[in-house]
Amino acid sequence: MTAPDPRYLATAIEVVTHAGAIQRARFGTTMRVDKKGTIDLVTEVDLEVERAARALIGARFPDHDILAEELGGGTLGRSHRWVFDPLDGTTNFAHGVPIFCSSLALEIDGEAVVGAVFDPNRHELFTTERGVGAWLNGAPLRTSTTAKLIDALLVTGFPYDVHNTLDEVIGLFAAFVSEARAIRRLGSAALDLCWVAAGRMDGFWEERLKPWDTRAGALLVQEAGGRVTALDGSPWDPAAGDTLASNGPLHGALQRVARDFRDRRRNGTA
């Protein structure tokens, strides 16, 4: 596969690092916080970052489409589409918890080809190009080699409808807890995936995510040697929101846990 146009990754890096500068400058200050749902927040910083990104991408690539969390879009049917989360971890950000990032990927004909995620609190820039590799601050990334669930550190998140799907969400969480060494919950799906790519976490699962949550992070995992599928092992669809990512050796075991839990729910035994 031919390497993507270098302007694409350069633009992704410029967007997410600029986003990080805005986030750091505003973190811990007084700001407007609104609700998109019962527990789904949006701050004025989300909107400021997204508008800045749209302006930069629109000026540089006027024939590209943009899908982003706060202002939508992405339905023009153009071959090139940028998928952007201006502030992944908004709840953390609004509560003064320093775990958040911005995440940007470029799709060409529906396939992600570059991605960048910037964590401004740790000054960590995760970048990737399809068929070329994945990097953290310029150093190559590789997923872990953990092969047994009892030795694995997993990471997950809860969907915004958790209050209405509590038995399902907590039941699956418990199924993984019963077999893994430990589970963490950071509050940012993009960083969860980056940390799988970096070998800090061995696997990640979450349901009902959006493309901007996962598009860049999933490519990072794949390019770092890991696997990304739906929970049942079927091909991953970022629009479907059902995501299972792993280092590779653990993938079958993670699928088994999810499959067995869903079987028990269907049979009324979970």
Secondary structure as a PSIPRED ss2 file (coil, helix, strand):
# PSIPRED VFORMAT (PSIPRED V4.0)

   1 M C   1.000  0.000  0.000
   2 T C   1.000  0.000  0.000
   3 A C   1.000  0.000  0.000
   4 P C   1.000  0.000  0.000
   5 D C   1.000  0.000  0.000
   6 P H   0.000  1.000  0.000
   7 R H   0.000  1.000  0.000
   8 Y H   0.000  1.000  0.000
   9 L H   0.000  1.000  0.000
  10 A H   0.000  1.000  0.000
  11 T H   0.000  1.000  0.000
  12 A H   0.000  1.000  0.000
  13 I H   0.000  1.000  0.000
  14 E H   0.000  1.000  0.000
  15 V H   0.000  1.000  0.000
  16 V H   0.000  1.000  0.000
  17 T H   0.000  1.000  0.000
  18 H H   0.000  1.000  0.000
  19 A H   0.000  1.000  0.000
  20 G H   0.000  1.000  0.000
  21 A H   0.000  1.000  0.000
  22 I H   0.000  1.000  0.000
  23 Q H   0.000  1.000  0.000
  24 R H   0.000  1.000  0.000
  25 A H   0.000  1.000  0.000
  26 R H   0.000  1.000  0.000
  27 F C   1.000  0.000  0.000
  28 G C   1.000  0.000  0.000
  29 T C   1.000  0.000  0.000
  30 T C   1.000  0.000  0.000
  31 M C   1.000  0.000  0.000
  32 R C   1.000  0.000  0.000
  33 V E   0.000  0.000  1.000
  34 D E   0.000  0.000  1.000
  35 K E   0.000  0.000  1.000
  36 K C   1.000  0.000  0.000
  37 G C   1.000  0.000  0.000
  38 T C   1.000  0.000  0.000
  39 I C   1.000  0.000  0.000
  40 D C   1.000  0.000  0.000
  41 L E   0.000  0.000  1.000
  42 V E   0.000  0.000  1.000
  43 T E   0.000  0.000  1.000
  44 E H   0.000  1.000  0.000
  45 V H   0.000  1.000  0.000
  46 D H   0.000  1.000  0.000
  47 L H   0.000  1.000  0.000
  48 E H   0.000  1.000  0.000
  49 V H   0.000  1.000  0.000
  50 E H   0.000  1.000  0.000
  51 R H   0.000  1.000  0.000
  52 A H   0.000  1.000  0.000
  53 A H   0.000  1.000  0.000
  54 R H   0.000  1.000  0.000
  55 A H   0.000  1.000  0.000
  56 L H   0.000  1.000  0.000
  57 I H   0.000  1.000  0.000
  58 G H   0.000  1.000  0.000
  59 A H   0.000  1.000  0.000
  60 R H   0.000  1.000  0.000
  61 F C   1.000  0.000  0.000
  62 P C   1.000  0.000  0.000
  63 D C   1.000  0.000  0.000
  64 H C   1.000  0.000  0.000
  65 D E   0.000  0.000  1.000
  66 I E   0.000  0.000  1.000
  67 L E   0.000  0.000  1.000
  68 A E   0.000  0.000  1.000
  69 E C   1.000  0.000  0.000
  70 E C   1.000  0.000  0.000
  71 L C   1.000  0.000  0.000
  72 G E   0.000  0.000  1.000
  73 G E   0.000  0.000  1.000
  74 G C   1.000  0.000  0.000
  75 T C   1.000  0.000  0.000
  76 L C   1.000  0.000  0.000
  77 G C   1.000  0.000  0.000
  78 R C   1.000  0.000  0.000
  79 S C   1.000  0.000  0.000
  80 H E   0.000  0.000  1.000
  81 R E   0.000  0.000  1.000
  82 W E   0.000  0.000  1.000
  83 V E   0.000  0.000  1.000
  84 F E   0.000  0.000  1.000
  85 D E   0.000  0.000  1.000
  86 P E   0.000  0.000  1.000
  87 L E   0.000  0.000  1.000
  88 D E   0.000  0.000  1.000
  89 G C   1.000  0.000  0.000
  90 T H   0.000  1.000  0.000
  91 T H   0.000  1.000  0.000
  92 N H   0.000  1.000  0.000
  93 F H   0.000  1.000  0.000
  94 A H   0.000  1.000  0.000
  95 H C   1.000  0.000  0.000
  96 G C   1.000  0.000  0.000
  97 V C   1.000  0.000  0.000
  98 P C   1.000  0.000  0.000
  99 I C   1.000  0.000  0.000
 100 F C   1.000  0.000  0.000
 101 C E   0.000  0.000  1.000
 102 S E   0.000  0.000  1.000
 103 S E   0.000  0.000  1.000
 104 L E   0.000  0.000  1.000
 105 A E   0.000  0.000  1.000
 106 L E   0.000  0.000  1.000
 107 E E   0.000  0.000  1.000
 108 I E   0.000  0.000  1.000
 109 D C   1.000  0.000  0.000
 110 G C   1.000  0.000  0.000
 111 E E   0.000  0.000  1.000
 112 A E   0.000  0.000  1.000
 113 V E   0.000  0.000  1.000
 114 V E   0.000  0.000  1.000
 115 G E   0.000  0.000  1.000
 116 A E   0.000  0.000  1.000
 117 V E   0.000  0.000  1.000
 118 F E   0.000  0.000  1.000
 119 D E   0.000  0.000  1.000
 120 P C   1.000  0.000  0.000
 121 N C   1.000  0.000  0.000
 122 R C   1.000  0.000  0.000
 123 H C   1.000  0.000  0.000
 124 E E   0.000  0.000  1.000
 125 L E   0.000  0.000  1.000
 126 F E   0.000  0.000  1.000
 127 T E   0.000  0.000  1.000
 128 T E   0.000  0.000  1.000
 129 E E   0.000  0.000  1.000
 130 R C   1.000  0.000  0.000
 131 G C   1.000  0.000  0.000
 132 V C   1.000  0.000  0.000
 133 G E   0.000  0.000  1.000
 134 A E   0.000  0.000  1.000
 135 W E   0.000  0.000  1.000
 136 L E   0.000  0.000  1.000
 137 N C   1.000  0.000  0.000
 138 G C   1.000  0.000  0.000
 139 A E   0.000  0.000  1.000
 140 P E   0.000  0.000  1.000
 141 L C   1.000  0.000  0.000
 142 R C   1.000  0.000  0.000
 143 T C   1.000  0.000  0.000
 144 S C   1.000  0.000  0.000
 145 T C   1.000  0.000  0.000
 146 T C   1.000  0.000  0.000
 147 A C   1.000  0.000  0.000
 148 K C   1.000  0.000  0.000
 149 L H   0.000  1.000  0.000
 150 I H   0.000  1.000  0.000
 151 D H   0.000  1.000  0.000
 152 A C   1.000  0.000  0.000
 153 L E   0.000  0.000  1.000
 154 L E   0.000  0.000  1.000
 155 V E   0.000  0.000  1.000
 156 T E   0.000  0.000  1.000
 157 G C   1.000  0.000  0.000
 158 F C   1.000  0.000  0.000
 159 P C   1.000  0.000  0.000
 160 Y C   1.000  0.000  0.000
 161 D C   1.000  0.000  0.000
 162 V C   1.000  0.000  0.000
 163 H C   1.000  0.000  0.000
 164 N C   1.000  0.000  0.000
 165 T C   1.000  0.000  0.000
 166 L H   0.000  1.000  0.000
 167 D H   0.000  1.000  0.000
 168 E H   0.000  1.000  0.000
 169 V H   0.000  1.000  0.000
 170 I H   0.000  1.000  0.000
 171 G H   0.000  1.000  0.000
 172 L H   0.000  1.000  0.000
 173 F H   0.000  1.000  0.000
 174 A H   0.000  1.000  0.000
 175 A H   0.000  1.000  0.000
 176 F H   0.000  1.000  0.000
 177 V H   0.000  1.000  0.000
 178 S C   1.000  0.000  0.000
 179 E C   1.000  0.000  0.000
 180 A C   1.000  0.000  0.000
 181 R C   1.000  0.000  0.000
 182 A E   0.000  0.000  1.000
 183 I E   0.000  0.000  1.000
 184 R E   0.000  0.000  1.000
 185 R C   1.000  0.000  0.000
 186 L C   1.000  0.000  0.000
 187 G C   1.000  0.000  0.000
 188 S C   1.000  0.000  0.000
 189 A H   0.000  1.000  0.000
 190 A H   0.000  1.000  0.000
 191 L H   0.000  1.000  0.000
 192 D H   0.000  1.000  0.000
 193 L H   0.000  1.000  0.000
 194 C H   0.000  1.000  0.000
 195 W H   0.000  1.000  0.000
 196 V H   0.000  1.000  0.000
 197 A H   0.000  1.000  0.000
 198 A C   1.000  0.000  0.000
 199 G C   1.000  0.000  0.000
 200 R C   1.000  0.000  0.000
 201 M C   1.000  0.000  0.000
 202 D C   1.000  0.000  0.000
 203 G E   0.000  0.000  1.000
 204 F E   0.000  0.000  1.000
 205 W E   0.000  0.000  1.000
 206 E E   0.000  0.000  1.000
 207 E C   1.000  0.000  0.000
 208 R C   1.000  0.000  0.000
 209 L C   1.000  0.000  0.000
 210 K C   1.000  0.000  0.000
 211 P H   0.000  1.000  0.000
 212 W H   0.000  1.000  0.000
 213 D H   0.000  1.000  0.000
 214 T H   0.000  1.000  0.000
 215 R H   0.000  1.000  0.000
 216 A H   0.000  1.000  0.000
 217 G H   0.000  1.000  0.000
 218 A H   0.000  1.000  0.000
 219 L H   0.000  1.000  0.000
 220 L H   0.000  1.000  0.000
 221 V H   0.000  1.000  0.000
 222 Q H   0.000  1.000  0.000
 223 E H   0.000  1.000  0.000
 224 A C   1.000  0.000  0.000
 225 G C   1.000  0.000  0.000
 226 G C   1.000  0.000  0.000
 227 R E   0.000  0.000  1.000
 228 V E   0.000  0.000  1.000
 229 T E   0.000  0.000  1.000
 230 A C   1.000  0.000  0.000
 231 L C   1.000  0.000  0.000
 232 D C   1.000  0.000  0.000
 233 G C   1.000  0.000  0.000
 234 S C   1.000  0.000  0.000
 235 P E   0.000  0.000  1.000
 236 W C   1.000  0.000  0.000
 237 D C   1.000  0.000  0.000
 238 P C   1.000  0.000  0.000
 239 A C   1.000  0.000  0.000
 240 A C   1.000  0.000  0.000
 241 G C   1.000  0.000  0.000
 242 D C   1.000  0.000  0.000
 243 T E   0.000  0.000  1.000
 244 L E   0.000  0.000  1.000
 245 A E   0.000  0.000  1.000
 246 S E   0.000  0.000  1.000
 247 N C   1.000  0.000  0.000
 248 G C   1.000  0.000  0.000
 249 P C   1.000  0.000  0.000
 250 L C   1.000  0.000  0.000
 251 H H   0.000  1.000  0.000
 252 G H   0.000  1.000  0.000
 253 A H   0.000  1.000  0.000
 254 L H   0.000  1.000  0.000
 255 Q H   0.000  1.000  0.000
 256 R H   0.000  1.000  0.000
 257 V H   0.000  1.000  0.000
 258 A H   0.000  1.000  0.000
 259 R H   0.000  1.000  0.000
 260 D H   0.000  1.000  0.000
 261 F H   0.000  1.000  0.000
 262 R H   0.000  1.000  0.000
 263 D H   0.000  1.000  0.000
 264 R H   0.000  1.000  0.000
 265 R H   0.000  1.000  0.000
 266 R H   0.000  1.000  0.000
 267 N C   1.000  0.000  0.000
 268 G C   1.000  0.000  0.000
 269 T C   1.000  0.000  0.000
 270 A C   1.000  0.000  0.000
